[in-house]
Amino acid sequence: MKTDWIGYHREKDKLRTEIWSLLKQQAASVGDPFGHIPNFVGAQVAAERLATLPIWQQAKTIKCNPDSSQIPVRMRALQEGKRLYMAVPRLTDERCFVELTAEDLQRQNISIAESAIARQALSCGKLVSFAEMEPIDLVIVGCVAAGRHGGRTGKGAGFADLELAMLKEFGLVQMDTPIVTTVHPLQIVADSRLPMQAHDWGLNWIVTAEEVMETNTSYPRPMGLNWDSIRPEQLEQIPILRKLNEPRRREGREE
């Protein structure tokens, strides 16, 4: 099992490096892609394509990753009057999401363009706990690579899957809540290169500047937190995880 786990992560690391290199070689990235959810040429057009989908138009509350590649998505959400949630970097606050709405920004005389930038959102938005959040209608995640059948990988830190698992635990994300990414076409790879584990969340839609793909994914969606996949350093560094783990610890279920 340990060998399989090590091999799984090595293959994903190899794929990420390949994608980052390809984006840079083809001048398809904006800025240095290495080590990041890469910003890409065509991100604005991809966001415009996303906004044509019924899942976007019907959504009133959106959870979006904080990366630069999704700045156009976050801007559009706020411009259209949607409630926007972004995670606090590395989930280091018990109130681990920031809530942004156009109404709140207007009252503070803050521009939507400014608040859509992740480093500004913490000062522009309102920190909220899970109990203070509204149910989420649409999730946007950042990817380094995505597969047409719903496989995905981020930059390897595991926060996107962890955030979704906690949102599911609190009933804010459902089994049918759409999960979408916007990427460059060079980031799309064969799903065979994206093995998914029990704690991984698959994609329902992939949007590029050129096309919209519904994955019709068959990957099972996690029912919530998979404690076996949570690393000791995550438990140590993320306050809400420690709080959620307390009943397990008292019952002696923590290993």
N, C-alpha and C positions, 0 to 999 in steps of 0.2 A: 504493500500500500504506500509506504514511504517513497519507494522508488518511483511508483506511478505519479505521486504528487510532485516529486522533484522534476520528473520528465515533463509533466504537464506545464510547469512554470518555465522550464527552460525553453520549451517550444514556443510558448507565448512571448517570452522575452526575445527570442530570435525573430518572431514575426513582427513585433513592435519595431525592432531595429531596422528590419527590412522596409517597413512602411515609412518610417521616418526618413530613411536614406532615399527612398524613391521619391517622396514628396520634395525633398531638397534638390535632388538631381533634376527633377522635372520642373523646377521653379513653381511648384504648386502650393507651397506653404507660404504663409505670411509670418515672417520671423523664423526663429530657430525652432524646428519641430521636435527636436530630440528631448525626451523626458517629459513631454507634455501631451495633453489632448491637443493635437495640432490645429492651429488656425489655418485656414485654407483659402485659396483663390476661389471665389464663387460662393462664399458663405452667405452673402447678402441675397443672392439669387435663390439659393437653397431655402433660406428663411421665407422668401416670397412664395416659393412653391409650397412649402409647408402650410402657409396661411390660406391656401386654396382648398385644403382638405376639410371635409365635414368634421373630423375629429378635432381640428383646431377651431373651426368656427363655432362649434357647439360648446367648447370648453370655456368655463368661467374662471377656473382656478388651475394654475399650471405650476408644476415643479420643474425647474431647469437647473442644469449644472452651471457652475460659475465661470467656465472657461471662455477665453476670447473668441473661439470659433462660434459660440452661441450668443455673442453680443447682439447680432441682428434679431435673433429669436426673442431675446428678452426685451429689446426695445419695442418690437412689434406687439408683444403681449401687453406691455404697459400702454402703448399708444391706443390699443383697442379696448382698454378698460378692464383687462383681465387682472385677477389677483395673482401675484407671482411669488413663489417661494424659492429661495436659494439656501443651500446648506452653509453653515458657518465653516470656515476652513478647518479641516481635520476634525470637525465635530467637537471642538474643545470646550464648548459651553453647553450647560444642561438645556438651555434654550437654544437648540442647535440649528434653528432655521431663521432666516431673515424674511420678513413679509414686506412686499412692496406693492403699493397701489398708486395709480395716477392721482387719486384724490389726496392721499397723504403727501405725495410729492408736491402737488400744487399748493397745499397749505403751507409747506415749508419753503416754497419758492425754489425748488430744486428741479433741474431739468431731467427729463426722462433719459436723455443721452448720458448724462453724468451717472445716474443711478444704475444704469444697465451695466456699468463697468464693475466687476466684482469687488475691487478694492475700495470702491466708493459705497457699495451697497450697505456695508455694515454701519456706516454713519448716516446713510440716507433712510434706511429701512428700520423696521421694528423687530427686535429679537422676540421670537415666540417659542413656546414649548409645544409639544405634540397636542396637549389638551386645548391649546388656544388656536389650533389650525383648523381650516376648513377642509372637507374631503377634496381630494385632488382628481381633476377630470382628465388630465393629460400630463405625462411625464416625458421630458426631453433629457436625454443623456448624451454625454460626450463619448466619442469612441476613437481609438487609434485604428482599429480595424473592425469591419462589420461584414457579415455573411448574408446572402440573399434569403436564407432560411431562418434568420433570426439570431445567429451566433454573433457574439461581440466580445471585444476586450477593450478595456480602458488602458491607463498608463501603468497599471499593476498594483496600485495601492489598495484597491478593493473598496473604496468608499462609496461608489455608486450602488453596488449591490447591498452594502450595509445600510445605506440610507433607505433604500427601497424596502429592505426587510423590516426595519424599524417602523416605517410608515405603514406597512402591512400589519404589524403587531398592534398598532393603534387604530386600525380600521380606516386609515386615510387613503390607502391605495387598495384597490379591490383586485380580484382575479382577472377582471376584464378591463382594467384601466389601461389604455393604450400607452405603449412605450415606443418612443421615436428617437431617431438620431438624424442629424444633418452632417454629411461628410463629403469629401472630395471623391470622385469616382475611383481614384487610385487607392483609396482605403477599403474598397470592397474586395473581398477575397473568398475563396472557396470555404464553405462551412466546415469541411474536413480539417481545416487548419485552425478551427476555433472550437476545440472540445469544450463542452459546457459541463460544469459540476453542479451538484445539488443546490448550492447557494447562489448560482449565477442566474441573472434575469435576462431573458432573451428579448429581442426586438420584435415589435409588430410592424413597424414601418421604417424604411430608410429613404431619406430624401437627399438628393444631390442637386446641383444646378441644372442637371440635364434630365433627370427622371425621378419619378416617385415609385417606390417598390413596397408593396404590401407583402410581408414575409410569410404570412399564414403559418407562423412558427408552430412546431410541435413540441418544443422544449417545455417541460413542465415548469410552472411558476412556483417558486418557493412559497410555503405557507406562512413564513415569518422568519425569525432569526434562526439560523443554524449555528448553535453554540459550538459545535465541533469544528467549524471553520473560522471561528473568531480567534485571532492571535492574542497571546498574552499581553503584548504591548498595546493592542487596541483596547483591551479591557482596562489596562492601567491608565491610558491617556484619554479615554472618552467617558465623561461623567455619566451620561445617560445609560451607557452599557453597564456600568457598575451598578447603577440603580436598578436596572432591569434584572441584573444577575443576583441581586440580594436575596430574593426568595429561594433561588436555586442553591445559593451558598448556605442559607439556613437549613435547607433540607438535606444538605450534604451531597448534592448532585453535581457540584462543581468538581472537575477533575484537576 
